[in-house]
Amino acid sequence: MGINMLVSTKGRYALRTMADLALHGNGRPVKIKDIAKRQGISGKYLEQIVALLSRAGLVRSIRGNQGGYYLAKEPSEYTLGMILRVTEGHLAPVDCLSGEENPCDRQQDCVTLRLWQELDAAISSVVDKYTLADLAEWQRERDAQQ
């Protein structure tokens, strides 16, 4: 696997979906087809992403004609890292840092381990600093400029 450093399409779409729910939910459920249209995401693919977010407890659903999805908590209670970890598994830059324990036999002699640990900490510090409320605010600012 090595250094990928790319957030998958699933991760990027999950952030956009959660931001859309934060912006358009207002206490009411939002339909997948409406999110898909606004975000330019395939409805089928969005259903898979929302299912992941739902299983992780980040969104809830209401069935029926007036149904849809809504955030399980306030936007300020979700870090962007929390959302990305649902879709990406981990955000570590190298496999040896992806779990609780480093399984690498060479960790005692690994001259690059310090670099990877620092990079891992930097990634986490950024994605865990910002919340869904920040994303929603950034979108409102962009909308106001247009």
C-alpha positions as CSV (number, residue, x, y, z in Angstrom):
1,M,0.0,0.0,0.0
2,G,2.7,2.5,0.9
3,I,2.2,6.2,1.0
4,N,-1.0,7.0,-0.7
5,M,-1.9,10.3,0.9
6,L,-5.0,10.5,-1.1
7,V,-8.4,10.7,0.4
8,S,-10.8,8.5,-1.6
9,T,-13.8,9.7,-3.6
10,K,-15.9,8.1,-0.9
11,G,-14.2,10.2,1.8
12,R,-14.5,13.4,-0.2
13,Y,-18.2,12.7,-1.0
14,A,-18.9,11.9,2.6
15,L,-17.6,15.3,3.7
16,R,-19.7,17.0,1.0
17,T,-22.8,14.9,2.0
18,M,-22.4,15.8,5.7
19,A,-21.9,19.5,4.9
20,D,-25.0,19.4,2.7
21,L,-27.0,17.9,5.6
22,A,-25.6,20.6,8.0
23,L,-26.6,23.3,5.5
24,H,-30.0,22.0,4.3
25,G,-31.3,19.9,7.2
26,N,-32.4,22.6,9.6
27,G,-34.0,19.9,11.8
28,R,-35.7,18.2,8.9
29,P,-34.7,15.1,7.0
30,V,-33.0,15.6,3.6
31,K,-33.7,13.3,0.7
32,I,-30.7,11.5,-1.0
33,K,-31.9,12.6,-4.4
34,D,-31.7,16.3,-3.3
35,I,-28.2,15.8,-1.9
36,A,-27.1,14.0,-5.1
37,K,-28.5,16.8,-7.3
38,R,-26.9,19.6,-5.3
39,Q,-23.5,17.8,-5.0
40,G,-23.4,16.2,-8.4
41,I,-23.0,12.7,-7.0
42,S,-24.7,9.6,-8.3
43,G,-27.7,8.7,-6.2
44,K,-26.7,5.0,-6.1
45,Y,-23.1,5.8,-4.9
46,L,-24.5,8.3,-2.4
47,E,-26.8,5.6,-0.9
48,Q,-23.7,3.5,-0.2
49,I,-21.9,6.4,1.5
50,V,-25.0,7.4,3.5
51,A,-25.3,3.7,4.6
52,L,-21.7,3.8,5.9
53,L,-22.4,7.1,7.7
54,S,-25.6,5.7,9.2
55,R,-23.9,2.4,10.4
56,A,-21.3,4.6,12.1
57,G,-24.1,6.6,13.8
58,L,-23.2,9.9,12.2
59,V,-26.6,10.2,10.4
60,R,-30.1,8.9,11.1
61,S,-32.9,8.3,8.8
62,I,-36.7,8.6,8.8
63,R,-38.6,6.4,6.4
64,G,-41.6,7.4,4.3
65,N,-42.7,10.2,2.0
66,Q,-41.4,13.0,4.3
67,G,-38.4,10.9,5.2
68,G,-34.7,11.3,4.5
69,Y,-31.5,11.7,6.4
70,Y,-30.4,14.0,9.1
71,L,-27.4,14.6,11.3
72,A,-27.4,12.6,14.6
73,K,-25.6,15.5,16.4
74,E,-24.9,19.2,16.0
75,P,-22.5,20.0,13.2
76,S,-20.0,21.4,15.7
77,E,-19.8,17.9,17.4
78,Y,-18.3,16.3,14.2
79,T,-14.7,16.7,13.4
80,L,-13.8,16.3,9.8
81,G,-11.3,13.6,10.9
82,M,-14.2,11.6,12.5
83,I,-16.1,11.6,9.2
84,L,-13.0,10.7,7.1
85,R,-12.0,7.8,9.4
86,V,-15.5,6.3,8.7
87,T,-14.8,6.1,5.0
88,E,-11.0,5.8,4.9
89,G,-10.4,3.5,7.9
90,H,-7.3,5.4,9.0
91,L,-5.5,8.5,7.8
92,A,-2.0,7.3,8.6
93,P,0.6,8.0,5.9
94,V,2.1,4.5,6.2
95,D,0.7,1.1,7.0
96,C,2.8,0.6,10.1
97,L,1.0,3.4,11.8
98,S,-2.5,2.4,10.8
99,G,-3.3,0.3,13.9
100,E,-3.0,0.6,17.7
101,E,0.3,-1.3,17.6
102,N,3.1,-0.9,15.1
103,P,3.7,-4.4,13.7
104,C,6.9,-3.6,11.9
105,D,9.9,-5.7,12.8
106,R,12.2,-2.9,11.8
107,Q,10.7,-0.1,14.0
108,Q,13.7,0.0,16.3
109,D,16.0,0.5,13.4
110,C,13.7,2.6,11.1
111,V,15.3,5.9,10.4
112,T,12.1,7.2,8.7
113,L,9.6,6.2,11.5
114,R,10.0,9.6,13.1
115,L,9.1,11.4,9.9
116,W,6.0,9.2,9.4
117,Q,4.9,9.7,13.0
118,E,5.2,13.5,12.7
119,L,3.3,13.5,9.4
120,D,0.6,11.3,10.9
121,A,0.3,13.7,13.8
122,A,0.1,16.7,11.4
123,I,-2.7,15.1,9.4
124,S,-4.7,14.4,12.5
125,S,-4.1,17.9,13.9
126,V,-5.7,19.4,10.8
127,V,-8.6,17.1,10.2
128,D,-9.4,17.0,13.9
129,K,-9.2,20.8,14.3
130,Y,-12.1,21.6,11.9
131,T,-15.7,20.6,12.4
132,L,-18.7,20.1,10.2
133,A,-19.9,23.5,11.4
134,D,-16.7,25.0,9.9
135,L,-17.4,23.4,6.6
136,A,-20.9,24.7,6.6
137,E,-19.6,28.2,7.4
138,W,-17.1,28.0,4.6
139,Q,-19.9,27.1,2.2
140,R,-22.0,30.0,3.4
141,E,-19.1,32.4,2.9
142,R,-18.5,31.1,-0.7
143,D,-22.2,31.4,-1.4
144,A,-22.2,35.0,-0.2
145,Q,-19.3,35.9,-2.5
146,Q,-21.1,34.6,-5.6
